[in-house]
Structure formats: C-alpha cells, structure tokens
C-alpha cells in the first residue's frame, strides 16, 4: 500500500481542522489512510506563563506580530518528526496574501509530494526573519485577506486530497473539474428534465456519448472565453486546444463581433 501523504500544519487554532479530518472527501480520505494530518500549536513551544506567541511591531502601527522563536521551535519539532517517519523534512509553505496565487498545476504537483508543512499566520503576520529563514514558498488563495492562514490551508488540503488516488469514488471526477484541462468546467444537469420552466439540453438526453463529449467541450470553451479569456490564451500556449476547438472559438468570436 502506498505511503499516505503526510500533512503537518502549524496553527494557533488546530481544532479548525476538524472540518477537514471529519467531513466530506477529505474525511473519507483520512478513513482510507490516503493522507494523515497532524496539527502543531506554537503555544506549546513558549516558555512564559502567558504562552505568548505575539508582540507589538517595531516601528509602531496597529495589531500584533507573531514571534519568530515559538514558530521556529515548532517547525524544528515538525522537521524532526518528518525525518523520523520519512527520512527527510518537507518544504514549509506559508499561506499568505502576498504569496504566489495557488493554481491547479501547483495543486497537482503538491499532491505528488510525500509530505507538506503548512504554516498558518495570524494577527498582522509573522516576524519576517522567521519567513526569510524557514519558509520555502508562500502561496495565496486569492486577492483578499482573511483572519488567518487556517481557512486557506484547508482549501489547499482539500484541493490536494482530491488528486490522491482513491480519494474520489469516481477517479474521473477530478479530471473534469474546472482548470484540470486548462478550461472552466461545463454546465451540469440532473433530474427532473423540466424544472421551473427550464429544460435539460436535448443532447444530454440522447445517449450519444461522442456528441455529449463534444457538447461539453464546447460549453467549457464558451464559458472560459466569456468568463476567463486569459485561460484560453494559456491553454493555447500549452497546446491544450486542437483544431476543432480553435474553429469553435473563432466562430464564437465572430458571433460576438457581428
């Protein structure tokens, strides 16, 4: 049996990750021993009565900054545990709005790794010296700010787990997700055939798999062109569009411009 993906999370709020380990696809993947998750609280590495993990920023300003030493000590413990279990420590990924935008290609790459260490910040952030000396990569889940790195970390974990063999009951589901083939996903329908005056597209009812496949491809192309034309450009550069795709897109552009 393959070694499960090991994910270590450094967080002041480890209980938040019960949502990952006890629910949905990721909860099922835990039960199937496809990955294991361990949380490490930096408060356990403090040496004062108040278990302080933050202090006022030098230079003034609002908020507090997470101290470097409790985090460094926690990362040392994580690395030691990973060395004992796997023979090597995983790179440290810091969830940060200033990081590189997380995309499907990076998610797929992370799913191939034996272990991940996710660092969740809080308050105004983390002492830059800790980031400079211990963090290998910063990633962002969008151009917005939330109260800490826990929710972005859970999003990353959920996205990675979907790509672990056996996590989904149908292995083809992940391949049809938005971005998996460079495009947004096509529309989906289920019963009843008529709902609120709206019908299911006839092509989906005929059982002609080749026509259904082409319809879905064209719907994905149209949706992507209208909503995220930058993805069309990227898919073209990566060679993910064939001649039939290009003819369909050209007709769409002509229709819009006419």
C-alpha positions, 0 to 999 in steps of 0.5 A: 500500500502506498505511503499516505501523504503526510500533512503537518500544519502549524496553527494557533487554532488546530481544532479548525481542522476538524472540518477537514479530518471529519467531513466530506472527501477529505474525511473519507480520505483520512478513513482510507489512510490516503493522507494523515494530518497532524496539527502543531500549536506554537503555544506549546513551544513558549516558555512564559506563563502567558504562552505568548506567541505575539508582540507589538511591531517595531516601528509602531502601527496597529495589531500584533506580530507573531514571534519568530522563536515559538514558530521556529521551535515548532517547525524544528519539532515538525522537521524532526518528526518528518525525518523520523517517519520519512527520512527527510523534512518537507518544504514549509509553505506559508499561506499568505496574501502576498504569496504566489496565487495557488493554481491547479498545476501547483495543486497537482504537483503538491499532491505528488509530494510525500509530505507538506508543512503548512504554516498558518499566520495570524494577527498582522503576520509573522516576524519576517526573519522567521519567513526569510529563514524557514519558509520555502514558498508562500502561496495565496488563495486569492486577492483578499485577506482573511483572519488567518492562514487556517481557512486557506490551508484547508482549501489547499488540503482539500484541493490536494486530497482530491488528486490522491488516488482513491480519494474520489469514488469516481477517479474521473471526477477530478479530471473534469473539474474546472482548470484540470484541462486548462478550461472552466468546467461545463454546465451540469444537469440532473433530474427532473428534465423540466424544472421551473420552466427550464429544460435539460439540453436535448443532447444530454438526453440522447445517449450519444456519448461522442456528441455529449463529449463534444457538447461539453467541450464546447460549453467549457470553451464558451464559458472560459472565453466569456468568463476567463479569456486569459485561460484560453490564451494559456491553454493555447500556449500549452497546446491544450486546444486542437483544431476543432476547438480553435474553429469553435472559438473563432466562430464564437468570436465572430458571433460576438463581433457581428 
